[in-house]
Amino acid sequence: MQVEFRECDWFNLWIWIEFQEHLTEREKQIIDEVFSSWFLLGKLGGFNATNLQVLEAGVDVSHFDYDSDSMAGEMMAVMHNISDVEYEGNWARCWVDLGTADAIALDTLLNTLYRLSEEYVPIVKVYIGGEQEHWPIDRRYD
């Protein structure tokens, strides 16, 4: 799976996925669930890079002293909105307003899509941002 970043507007971002073949209805359902789950985590502030205590603690987190109060004064890092995933031929696309979520949101999505491609639905390429000539974007999200 190749990944290409193009022009990115954090509040008006299209994500394009090119699959090896047309998707079955079951495969589309899986893709829909990936984006829905990803957005739910983002809407609840899960992609906040200012609070990565466990990651920064390292591998051994036995008896780790997690600071539950560390988020109290921090700005929220939440996604604002997402469209339904749309399908055309062997393509899928989704619009998202990443809001104040940090870039770790895109890393998380790309990690998930990579594993999905390896084990379930082969993905040729993922484009982050920009437009596709063969499939004009819906301007209602601008």
C-alpha positions as CSV (number, residue, x, y, z in Angstrom):
1,M,0.0,0.0,0.0
2,Q,1.5,3.3,-1.1
3,V,0.6,6.6,0.7
4,E,0.7,10.0,-1.0
5,F,0.1,13.3,0.7
6,R,-1.2,16.1,-1.4
7,E,-2.6,19.5,-0.5
8,C,-4.0,19.1,3.0
9,D,-6.5,21.4,4.7
10,W,-7.1,20.1,8.2
11,F,-10.7,21.3,8.2
12,N,-11.6,20.2,4.7
13,L,-9.6,17.0,4.0
14,W,-10.5,14.3,1.4
15,I,-9.1,10.8,1.9
16,W,-9.0,8.7,-1.3
17,I,-8.4,4.9,-1.3
18,E,-7.7,2.9,-4.5
19,F,-8.4,-0.8,-4.1
20,Q,-7.0,-3.6,-6.2
21,E,-10.5,-4.7,-7.1
22,H,-14.2,-3.7,-6.7
23,L,-15.3,-4.2,-3.2
24,T,-18.0,-6.5,-2.0
25,E,-20.8,-5.2,0.2
26,R,-19.1,-6.9,3.2
27,E,-15.8,-5.3,2.4
28,K,-17.5,-1.9,2.1
29,Q,-19.1,-2.5,5.5
30,I,-15.6,-3.1,7.0
31,I,-14.3,0.1,5.4
32,D,-17.3,2.1,6.8
33,E,-16.6,0.7,10.3
34,V,-13.0,1.6,10.1
35,F,-13.8,5.2,9.3
36,S,-16.7,5.3,11.8
37,S,-14.5,4.0,14.6
38,W,-11.6,6.3,13.7
39,F,-13.9,9.3,13.8
40,L,-15.5,8.3,17.1
41,L,-12.1,8.1,18.7
42,G,-11.2,11.5,17.2
43,K,-14.5,13.0,18.3
44,L,-13.8,12.0,21.9
45,G,-10.3,13.5,21.8
46,G,-8.3,10.3,21.4
47,F,-5.8,11.8,19.0
48,N,-4.2,14.3,21.4
49,A,-0.4,14.2,21.1
50,T,0.0,16.4,24.2
51,N,-0.9,13.4,26.3
52,L,1.1,10.4,25.3
53,Q,2.2,9.4,28.8
54,V,2.2,5.6,28.2
55,L,4.1,5.9,24.9
56,E,6.7,8.2,26.6
57,A,7.0,5.8,29.5
58,G,8.5,3.1,27.3
59,V,8.0,-0.6,27.1
60,D,7.8,-1.4,30.7
61,V,4.6,0.1,32.1
62,S,4.1,-2.2,35.0
63,H,3.0,-0.1,38.0
64,F,3.1,3.0,35.8
65,D,2.0,6.2,37.6
66,Y,-0.5,7.7,35.2
67,D,-1.2,11.4,35.8
68,S,-5.0,11.6,35.3
69,D,-5.0,15.4,35.9
70,S,-2.5,16.2,33.1
71,M,-5.3,16.9,30.6
72,A,-7.2,19.4,32.8
73,G,-5.6,22.5,31.3
74,E,-5.0,21.3,27.8
75,M,-6.8,22.4,24.7
76,M,-9.2,19.8,23.4
77,A,-8.0,17.8,20.4
78,V,-11.2,16.7,18.7
79,M,-12.3,15.9,15.2
80,H,-15.3,17.9,14.1
81,N,-17.1,16.1,11.3
82,I,-16.9,13.3,8.7
83,S,-18.9,12.3,5.7
84,D,-20.1,8.8,4.8
85,V,-17.6,6.8,2.9
86,E,-18.5,6.9,-0.8
87,Y,-17.6,4.2,-3.4
88,E,-17.1,4.3,-7.1
89,G,-15.6,1.4,-9.0
90,N,-12.5,0.3,-7.1
91,W,-12.3,3.7,-5.3
92,A,-13.5,4.9,-1.9
93,R,-13.4,8.4,-0.5
94,C,-14.2,10.2,2.7
95,W,-14.3,13.8,3.7
96,V,-13.2,14.8,7.2
97,D,-12.9,17.9,9.3
98,L,-10.0,17.0,11.6
99,G,-10.7,20.0,13.8
100,T,-8.0,20.3,16.5
101,A,-7.0,16.6,16.4
102,D,-3.3,16.1,16.1
103,A,-1.5,14.4,13.2
104,I,-1.4,11.2,15.1
105,A,-5.0,10.7,13.9
106,L,-3.7,10.3,10.3
107,D,-0.9,7.9,11.5
108,T,-3.5,5.8,13.3
109,L,-5.8,5.7,10.2
110,L,-2.9,4.8,7.9
111,N,-1.6,2.0,10.3
112,T,-5.1,0.6,10.3
113,L,-5.5,0.8,6.6
114,Y,-2.1,-0.9,6.1
115,R,-3.2,-3.9,8.3
116,L,-6.6,-4.0,6.5
117,S,-4.8,-4.1,3.2
118,E,-2.5,-6.9,4.3
119,E,-5.2,-9.1,5.8
120,Y,-8.6,-8.3,4.3
121,V,-8.9,-5.9,1.3
122,P,-5.8,-5.2,-0.8
123,I,-5.3,-1.4,-1.1
124,V,-3.1,-0.1,-4.0
125,K,-2.8,3.5,-2.8
126,V,-4.1,6.0,-0.2
127,Y,-4.1,9.7,-1.1
128,I,-4.4,12.2,1.8
129,G,-5.8,15.5,0.6
130,G,-6.2,16.9,-2.9
131,E,-8.7,15.9,-5.6
132,Q,-9.1,13.1,-8.1
133,E,-9.7,14.2,-11.7
134,H,-12.0,11.2,-12.4
135,W,-14.2,11.9,-9.4
136,P,-15.0,15.6,-8.7
137,I,-15.4,16.4,-5.0
138,D,-18.6,17.5,-3.5
139,R,-18.4,21.2,-2.7
140,R,-21.0,21.0,0.1
141,Y,-18.2,20.2,2.5
142,D,-16.1,23.3,1.6
